[in-house]
Structure formats: C-alpha cells, structure tokens
Amino acid sequence: MTVHSDWGDWLPRAVADADPDGLTLWYLGCNGFILKAADGTTVFIDPYLGVGDPPRTVRMIPVPFDPEDVTEADAVLATHEHTDHVHGPSQAPILEQTAATFYGPSASIETASQWTDEYDLTAEAFSTVSEGERFEIGSLTVSVEPAHDPDADHPISYVIEHEAGTFFHGGDARPSDAFDEIGSRYDIDLGVVAFGSAGMIPDKQTREPTYTKWYADENMAAEAAAQLELDRLVPTHWDMWKGLTASPEAIRDHVRSFEHPRRVEVYEIGDEIRL
C-alpha cells in the first residue's frame, strides 16, 4: 500500500520549520500526534495515514501527509496493536528515513517487527516497553503506564514530561482504576481521551452489522478526565470512522460540575497545540 496525502507536504514542513519555546503538538486526526520540543526533539504518537478497510471502516478525514515527507523524528510511540495505531505503510517509512526508534508494548512490537520483511529496517529499530518503565527521548521523559482497553491485547498509556508541562496519551483506553492512579501521581496539563459514538459496524469476520463501541462516550470521557485530574482535555478519534463519529462539543455539558478537566479543547486535524 502506498500512502497518498490529500495535503501535500505542508504539515511535515511546518513541523520541521517550527521553533517551539516549550513543547508544541500537532493533531493528526484519529489518535495521532506529533510532539516537538524546544531542543528539536520530535516524537510521533500513533500516526495513522491509512484509509481503513472499506466498507467496514471508512476514513472520514484527510490523510495529512505522506510518511516519505517526514525528515525529522526521534521516535514513534504506539499505544496498542490495532491497525490505526500500528501501521506499516504509515510508520515504517518514517523509521527508514529518520532512523527513529519505534516504541510499543509487546503486541505492538510483534506486529511492527514484521516490517523488516518489506522495509529497510532491522530489529534494532524496535523497542518493547511495558508498564512502569521510564526513559528519555531528547528533552522528553516518557513514562509507560497501564491502560484499560478491552478491545486490545496489550494497551498502554504514556505520560510525557517536559519543562514546559506534562502531556498524557491514553490510546483508546476507557476510565479505570489505572487512570485514578495516574491522576494521583502526575500533574497533567494536557491529556487526550479517545471519544466517539457507538454504531453498527460490519463484523471483521462475518461482515454482519454488529453493535460496536470502541471509544468512550460523553460520560466516560468526563469520568476519564476527572480520574486523570486533567487541566485540559482534548477529545480525539471522534473524527475518524464513518458510523462512529460524534460531536466533541457535547462533552462540555458532561464536565461542568467536575473539578477536572478545567477546560475542554476541541481541535481539528492539522491543528497546532501549545502545551
């Protein structure tokens, strides 16, 4: 599969040209992000540039860049093994061109390690991480934490600390005791929670329409943000799949009486976010 971008190369050029004061993020749609720090450290989290598997999963947003246009990356982080989080055509070319390291939990690495058959990569490009680990990528400190995603084999979440603040990415996880523990141990400035509707999606094997709920709804997103004690909540994934899209603005009514999050911030694909 060859990735074709609807937007040309403007987004990777914008990231390469950026000179952040602290830590800047770009939302890639779905659950993908690029992080760039003041020292130039550049990290991708769950970048997905595929179109899904029509008619089962149908991408509803543009493909924001071709991976071959990425010239700067220190790491690609995966939260779990699902295709829209671990995807060879989206991520292997980034590793090839930048010598970035791919970090992920065991099930993600099991999938990604097969890319060496098709791409110019060796086993050294992949690093398995697990809950409780802590490592440095340039000026960023990455802590690997648990995550509750009943649809994944081995989901994790990441807490990324920088002198400018702390960012949390929970993958597609839903509220759990793990989030309570994370919220009690970290002071999280900005966190993302996967949000969407439920819908009738063709089953992967039978292709029969099946009731599907892959992400948090409004109340679950509010609960997750409260557990994590987020200052700023950014809903993600609501824009991606036909039949499972939702309005993130609806979350505002569900968080009004809680101390956290202090703000709900809604971004579109390609938007720049400052920590």
Residue pairs with C-beta under 8 A, 6 or more apart in sequence:
1 50
1 89
2 89
3 49
3 50
3 63
3 66
3 67
3 68
3 89
3 90
3 93
4 63
4 66
5 49
5 62
5 63
5 64
5 65
5 66
5 69
6 62
6 63
6 64
7 62
7 63
7 64
7 65
7 270
9 65
9 66
9 69
11 26
11 64
11 65
11 270
12 65
12 69
12 70
12 71
13 69
14 26
14 272
15 26
15 34
15 36
15 42
15 72
16 71
16 72
18 24
18 36
19 38
20 36
20 37
20 38
20 274
21 38
21 164
22 37
22 38
22 162
22 163
22 164
22 165
22 274
22 275
23 35
23 36
23 37
23 38
23 140
23 162
23 164
23 165
23 167
23 274
23 275
24 35
24 36
24 272
24 273
24 274
24 275
25 33
25 34
25 35
25 36
25 167
25 190
25 272
25 273
25 274
25 275
26 33
26 34
26 36
26 270
26 271
26 272
26 273
27 33
27 234
27 236
27 267
27 268
27 269
27 270
27 271
27 273
28 34
28 47
28 48
28 64
28 269
28 270
29 61
29 62
29 64
29 239
29 240
29 268
29 269
29 270
30 46
30 48
30 61
30 84
30 236
30 237
30 239
30 240
31 45
31 46
31 48
31 79
31 84
31 85
31 169
31 171
31 172
31 192
31 194
31 236
31 237
32 44
32 45
32 46
32 47
32 48
33 44
33 45
33 46
33 47
33 169
33 192
34 42
34 43
34 44
34 45
34 47
35 41
35 42
35 43
35 44
35 45
35 140
35 160
35 167
36 42
36 43
37 138
37 139
37 140
37 162
37 164
38 139
38 164
39 138
39 139
40 72
40 138
41 74
41 137
41 138
41 139
41 140
42 72
42 73
42 74
43 73
43 74
43 75
43 76
43 77
43 137
43 140
43 160
44 70
44 73
44 75
44 76
44 77
44 91
44 94
44 100
45 76
45 77
45 78
45 79
45 158
45 169
46 77
46 78
46 79
46 84
46 85
46 169
46 171
47 67
47 76
47 90
47 91
47 94
48 83
48 84
48 85
48 87
48 90
49 63
49 64
49 65
49 66
49 67
49 87
49 89
49 90
50 59
50 63
50 83
50 84
50 87
50 89
50 90
51 58
51 59
51 63
52 58
52 59
52 84
52 241
53 83
55 202
56 201
56 202
56 204
56 207
57 84
57 201
57 241
57 242
58 241
58 242
58 243
59 240
59 241
59 242
60 239
60 240
60 241
60 242
60 245
61 239
61 240
61 269
62 269
64 269
64 270
67 89
67 90
67 91
67 92
67 93
67 94
67 97
68 93
68 97
70 93
70 94
70 97
70 98
71 97
71 98
72 98
73 94
73 95
73 98
73 100
74 98
74 100
74 101
74 137
74 138
75 100
75 101
75 102
75 103
75 137
76 91
76 94
76 95
76 100
76 101
76 102
76 103
77 103
77 104
77 142
77 158
77 169
78 85
78 86
78 102
78 103
78 104
78 105
78 108
78 112
79 85
79 104
79 105
79 108
79 147
79 155
79 156
79 157
79 158
79 169
79 170
79 171
79 172
79 173
80 86
80 104
80 105
80 107
80 108
80 147
80 149
80 152
80 153
80 154
80 155
80 156
80 171
80 172
81 104
81 105
81 107
81 108
81 110
81 111
81 152
81 153
81 154
82 151
82 152
82 172
84 240
85 108
85 171
85 172
86 104
86 108
86 111
86 112
88 112
88 114
88 115
88 118
88 119
91 102
91 112
91 115
92 112
92 115
92 118
92 119
92 121
93 119
94 100
95 101
95 102
95 115
95 119
95 121
95 125
96 119
96 120
96 121
99 125
100 125
101 125
101 126
101 127
102 109
102 112
102 125
102 126
102 127
103 127
103 129
103 135
103 142
104 112
104 126
104 127
104 128
104 129
104 156
105 128
105 129
105 130
105 144
105 154
105 155
105 156
106 128
106 130
106 154
107 152
107 153
107 154
108 154
109 126
109 127
109 128
112 126
113 123
113 126
115 121
116 122
116 123
116 125
129 135
129 144
129 156
130 144
130 156
131 144
131 145
131 146
131 156
132 144
133 143
133 144
134 141
134 142
134 143
134 144
135 141
135 142
136 142
139 162
139 163
140 160
140 161
140 162
141 160
141 161
141 162
142 158
142 159
142 160
142 161
143 158
143 159
143 160
143 161
143 186
144 156
144 157
144 158
145 156
145 157
145 158
145 159
145 178
145 182
146 156
146 157
146 176
146 178
146 181
147 155
147 156
147 157
147 170
147 171
147 173
147 176
147 178
148 155
148 173
148 174
148 175
148 176
148 178
148 179
149 155
149 171
149 172
149 173
149 174
150 174
151 172
151 214
152 171
152 172
155 171
155 172
155 173
156 171
157 168
157 169
157 170
157 171
157 173
157 178
157 182
158 168
158 169
159 166
159 167
159 168
159 182
159 186
159 188
160 166
160 167
160 168
160 169
161 167
161 186
162 275
164 275
165 189
165 190
165 275
166 186
166 187
166 188
166 189
166 190
167 188
167 189
167 190
167 191
167 275
168 182
168 186
168 188
168 190
168 191
168 192
168 228
168 230
169 191
169 192
170 179
170 191
170 192
170 193
170 194
170 224
170 228
171 194
172 194
172 214
172 215
172 237
173 179
173 194
173 224
174 215
174 216
174 220
174 224
175 216
175 220
175 223
175 224
175 227
176 227
179 224
179 227
179 228
180 227
182 188
182 227
182 228
183 227
183 228
183 229
183 230
183 260
184 229
187 229
188 228
188 229
188 230
188 231
189 231
189 232
189 275
190 230
190 231
190 232
190 234
190 273
190 275
191 225
191 228
191 230
191 232
191 233
191 234
191 261
192 233
192 234
192 235
192 236
193 216
193 221
193 224
193 225
193 233
193 234
193 235
193 236
194 214
194 215
194 216
194 235
194 236
194 237
195 215
195 216
195 217
195 218
195 221
195 235
195 236
195 237
195 238
195 246
195 248
195 251
196 214
196 215
196 216
196 217
196 237
196 238
196 240
196 241
196 244
196 245
196 246
197 217
197 243
197 244
197 245
197 246
198 211
198 212
198 213
198 217
198 244
199 211
199 212
199 243
199 244
200 209
200 210
200 211
200 212
200 243
201 209
201 210
201 212
201 241
201 243
201 244
202 208
202 209
202 210
203 209
203 210
212 243
212 244
214 244
215 237
215 238
215 244
216 223
216 224
217 246
218 250
218 251
218 253
218 254
219 254
221 233
221 235
221 251
221 254
222 251
222 254
222 255
222 258
225 233
225 255
225 258
225 260
225 261
226 255
226 258
226 259
226 260
226 261
228 260
229 259
229 260
230 260
230 261
230 262
231 260
231 261
231 262
231 263
232 261
232 262
232 263
232 264
232 265
233 251
233 255
233 261
233 263
233 264
233 265
234 265
234 266
234 267
234 273
235 248
235 251
235 264
235 266
238 245
238 246
238 247
238 248
239 245
239 268
239 269
248 264
248 266
249 266
251 264
252 264
255 261
255 264
265 273
267 273
